[in-house]
Amino acid sequence: MKPLWGIDLGGTKIEGVILKSKEDPQVLTRLRVATEQEHGYHHIIQQIGVLIDLMKKESGLVPDAIGMGTPGALDPITHTMKNSNTTCINDMPFKRDLEAALNLTFELANDANCFAVAEAKMGIVQDVMPNARMVFGVIMGSGVGGGLVIDGKVWNGRQGIGGEWGHSFLDESGGKCYCGNVGCVETVFSGPALERFYLAQSGQKLKLKEILERHKANSDPHATATIERLLHFFGKGIANLINILDPEVIVLGGGVGNIDLLYTEGIERVKQFVFNPRLDTKILKPKLGDSAGVFGAAFLMAD
């Protein structure tokens, strides 16, 4: 049984974990260091090296390969990073430079894919439908992303954008997206998109949590309109996913994914739009919370 090493590269911290094995994924070591991205690209690689040295020292183990979750994705054609909000790694041959600097093999996947594989392999999917062959992990927070796991493996796709449903078209009312298109899923029901909608309706700037509270209290018609917008377009967006991929399980992560209404009224809305007389897809809350990214990164190394 081989230990699994995983690293989750975040904007402010880099976290590492060693799991005992894929059969017995108990945590042997879990550590973090600061990313310090303000010091630039090569400093981030240096910090990853510092973390690995700390993990070796604490565990007494030595890795031959490490899985890593990254913001953005490695382009399989150019072998450079793209779409990362840690902007200094964009357009850089990050995997190649990591391997050369640290004399190790790395397997990279974006953070949404790591979330999906973690929930599939050691999270909620193991509790509810352990034999599921296709699991889609949705991230709905400050942005909207996703990851696709087929037979326990991340599906990156030809261009490294597998699962990026947040930039598929949903509705023009979302307006222009930073990606250059109009009406992306992310422009309609990410957290900031819903807060912008509420501001446009009410003239008042509130956080989504407060908008939800006002809706529940039935005290603010603009709040109710905002939550109704979320439910309606969540139904359409998730139904589009199901109609194309038909996964057994969808796991909802991110701050917006914590909204309980999505698992009741939201699922009813999905039923309205799915191309089937009933909805058999399991739509589940995640189990691993903030741990998912680093656990998923480790599982990239499972055979």
C-alpha positions in Angstrom: 0.0 0.0 0.0 1.6 3.2 -1.2 1.2 6.5 0.6 -0.5 9.3 -1.5 1.0 12.8 -1.5 -1.1 15.8 -2.3 -0.6 19.5 -2.4 -3.3 22.2 -2.8 -1.9 25.5 -4.2 -4.0 28.4 -3.0 -3.7 32.1 -3.4 -2.6 32.6 0.2 -1.6 29.2 1.5 -0.1 25.9 0.1 -1.4 22.9 1.9 0.1 19.4 1.8 -1.2 16.0 3.0 0.1 12.4 3.0 -2.7 9.7 3.1 -1.8 6.2 4.2 -3.1 4.6 1.0 -6.0 4.8 -1.5 -7.5 1.7 0.3 -7.1 3.4 3.8 -7.0 7.1 3.2 -6.2 8.2 6.8 -4.1 11.3 7.2 -0.5 10.7 8.2 0.7 14.3 7.8 -1.0 17.6 7.0 0.9 20.9 6.9 0.7 24.3 5.3 3.0 27.2 4.4 2.2 30.7 3.0 2.1 31.0 -0.8 3.6 34.5 -0.8 2.7 35.0 -4.4 3.6 38.7 -4.2 7.2 37.5 -4.4 6.6 35.9 -7.8 6.5 32.7 -9.8 9.8 31.2 -8.8 9.2 32.0 -5.1 5.9 29.9 -5.3 7.9 26.9 -6.6 10.4 27.5 -3.8 7.6 27.5 -1.2 6.3 24.2 -2.6 9.8 22.8 -2.0 9.8 24.1 1.5 6.5 22.4 2.2 7.6 19.1 0.8 10.8 19.2 2.9 8.6 19.8 6.0 6.3 16.9 5.1 9.3 14.6 4.6 10.7 15.6 8.0 7.5 15.1 9.8 6.5 11.8 8.2 9.9 10.1 7.6 8.6 9.4 4.1 9.9 10.3 0.6 7.6 10.8 -2.3 8.3 9.7 -5.9 5.3 11.6 -7.3 2.9 14.2 -5.9 -0.6 15.3 -7.0 -1.3 19.0 -7.0 -4.5 21.0 -7.2 -4.0 24.4 -8.8 -6.1 27.5 -9.5 -6.5 27.4 -13.3 -5.5 24.5 -15.5 -2.5 23.1 -17.3 -3.1 23.4 -21.1 -2.4 19.9 -22.5 -1.3 21.3 -25.9 1.0 24.2 -24.8 1.9 22.7 -21.4 1.5 26.1 -19.8 -1.0 27.3 -17.2 -4.1 29.3 -18.0 -7.2 30.7 -16.3 -5.5 31.0 -12.9 -6.3 33.8 -10.4 -2.8 33.4 -9.1 -1.8 35.3 -12.2 1.9 34.9 -12.0 1.7 31.2 -13.0 -0.4 31.9 -16.2 1.4 31.3 -19.4 4.2 29.5 -17.5 5.3 25.9 -17.9 4.5 25.3 -14.3 4.6 21.5 -14.3 7.9 21.3 -16.1 9.5 24.0 -13.9 8.2 22.3 -10.7 9.6 18.9 -11.8 13.0 20.4 -12.8 13.4 22.4 -9.6 12.2 19.8 -7.2 13.3 16.6 -9.0 9.9 15.0 -8.6 7.0 13.9 -10.8 3.8 16.0 -10.5 0.3 15.4 -11.6 -1.7 18.6 -11.9 -5.5 19.2 -11.9 -7.6 22.3 -11.2 -9.1 22.8 -7.8 -12.7 21.9 -9.0 -11.5 18.6 -10.3 -9.7 17.9 -7.0 -12.9 18.7 -5.1 -14.8 16.3 -7.4 -12.3 13.4 -7.0 -12.1 13.8 -3.2 -15.9 13.7 -2.8 -16.0 10.7 -5.2 -13.2 8.7 -3.5 -13.5 9.5 0.2 -16.4 11.9 0.6 -20.2 11.9 0.3 -20.3 9.7 -2.8 -18.8 6.8 -0.9 -21.7 7.1 1.6 -24.5 7.4 -0.8 -23.5 5.7 -4.1 -20.0 4.2 -3.8 -20.2 2.5 -7.2 -21.1 5.7 -9.1 -19.1 5.7 -12.4 -19.6 9.4 -13.2 -19.5 12.2 -10.6 -19.7 15.9 -11.4 -18.4 18.3 -8.7 -19.8 21.8 -8.9 -18.2 24.8 -7.3 -20.6 27.8 -6.8 -19.0 30.6 -4.9 -17.2 33.7 -6.0 -17.2 32.0 -9.4 -18.8 28.9 -10.8 -16.7 25.9 -11.9 -16.8 22.2 -12.0 -14.9 19.0 -12.3 -15.7 15.6 -13.9 -14.6 12.3 -12.5 -15.2 9.1 -14.6 -14.3 5.7 -13.0 -12.4 7.4 -10.3 -10.3 9.5 -12.6 -10.4 13.2 -13.4 -11.5 13.9 -17.0 -9.4 16.9 -18.0 -10.5 16.9 -21.7 -8.6 17.7 -24.9 -8.1 21.4 -23.9 -7.8 21.0 -20.2 -11.2 22.6 -19.6 -13.3 19.5 -18.8 -16.1 20.4 -16.4 -15.9 24.2 -16.9 -19.6 24.6 -17.1 -19.4 28.0 -15.4 -18.5 29.4 -18.8 -21.2 27.8 -20.8 -24.1 30.1 -21.9 -27.1 30.4 -19.5 -28.9 33.7 -19.9 -28.0 37.1 -21.5 -29.3 38.9 -18.4 -26.1 37.9 -16.6 -24.2 40.5 -18.7 -20.6 40.4 -19.8 -18.3 37.9 -18.2 -14.6 38.5 -17.5 -13.9 35.7 -20.0 -15.2 37.9 -22.8 -18.6 36.2 -23.4 -22.0 37.3 -22.3 -24.5 35.4 -20.1 -22.2 32.7 -18.7 -23.5 30.6 -15.8 -21.0 32.4 -13.6 -22.6 35.8 -14.4 -26.0 34.6 -13.4 -25.7 32.8 -10.1 -22.3 33.1 -8.6 -22.4 34.8 -5.2 -21.2 38.2 -6.6 -23.6 37.9 -9.6 -26.6 37.4 -7.2 -25.4 40.3 -5.0 -25.2 42.6 -8.1 -28.7 41.5 -9.2 -30.0 42.5 -5.7 -28.2 45.8 -5.8 -29.7 46.6 -9.2 -33.2 45.7 -8.0 -33.1 47.4 -4.6 -30.4 50.0 -4.7 -29.0 48.4 -1.6 -25.7 46.5 -1.3 -26.0 43.3 0.8 -24.1 40.1 1.1 -25.9 36.9 -0.2 -26.2 35.6 3.4 -28.3 38.7 4.3 -30.3 38.5 1.1 -31.2 34.9 2.0 -32.2 35.8 5.5 -34.5 38.6 4.2 -36.1 36.1 1.7 -36.7 33.6 4.5 -38.3 36.3 6.7 -40.5 37.2 3.7 -39.6 40.8 4.5 -38.0 42.0 1.2 -39.5 41.3 -2.3 -36.1 42.2 -3.9 -34.5 39.5 -1.8 -37.1 37.0 -2.8 -36.7 37.9 -6.5 -32.9 37.3 -6.1 -33.4 33.9 -4.5 -36.0 33.0 -7.1 -33.5 33.9 -9.8 -31.0 31.6 -8.2 -33.4 28.7 -8.0 -34.8 29.2 -11.5 -31.4 29.3 -13.2 -29.8 26.7 -11.0 -32.6 24.4 -12.3 -31.8 25.3 -15.9 -28.0 25.1 -15.5 -27.9 21.8 -13.6 -30.5 20.3 -16.1 -28.2 21.3 -19.0 -25.4 19.4 -17.3 -27.5 16.3 -16.7 -28.9 16.4 -20.3 -25.4 16.3 -21.7 -23.5 14.1 -19.3 -26.1 12.2 -17.2 -23.9 11.7 -14.2 -25.1 9.5 -11.4 -24.1 12.1 -8.8 -23.6 15.8 -8.6 -22.0 17.3 -5.5 -22.5 21.0 -4.8 -19.5 22.9 -3.3 -18.7 26.5 -2.7 -20.5 29.1 -0.6 -23.6 29.3 -2.8 -23.8 25.5 -2.6 -24.4 25.7 1.2 -27.9 27.2 0.6 -30.3 24.5 1.8 -33.1 25.6 -0.6 -31.0 24.2 -3.5 -31.5 20.7 -2.1 -35.3 21.0 -1.9 -36.8 23.7 -4.2 -33.7 23.7 -6.3 -34.0 20.0 -7.1 -37.7 20.6 -8.0 -36.6 23.2 -10.5 -34.0 20.8 -12.0 -36.9 18.3 -12.6 -38.7 20.9 -14.7 -35.9 21.1 -17.2 -34.3 17.7 -17.3 -35.1 15.6 -20.4 -36.6 12.8 -18.5 -40.0 12.2 -16.8 -38.2 12.0 -13.4 -34.9 13.0 -11.8 -32.7 10.0 -10.8 -29.5 12.0 -10.4 -28.3 12.3 -6.8 -27.7 16.0 -6.0 -25.7 16.0 -2.7 -24.0 18.3 -0.2 -20.3 17.7 0.1 -18.8 16.0 3.2 -15.2 17.1 3.2 -15.5 20.9 3.4 -12.2 22.8 3.0 -10.3 19.5 3.1 -11.6 18.4 -0.3 -8.9 20.1 -2.4 -5.9 18.6 -0.8 -7.4 15.2 -0.4 -8.4 15.2 -4.1 -4.9 16.2 -5.1 -3.5 13.2 -3.2 -6.0 10.9 -5.0 -4.6 12.1 -8.4 -1.8 9.7 -7.5 -4.0 6.7 -6.9 -3.6 4.0 -9.6 
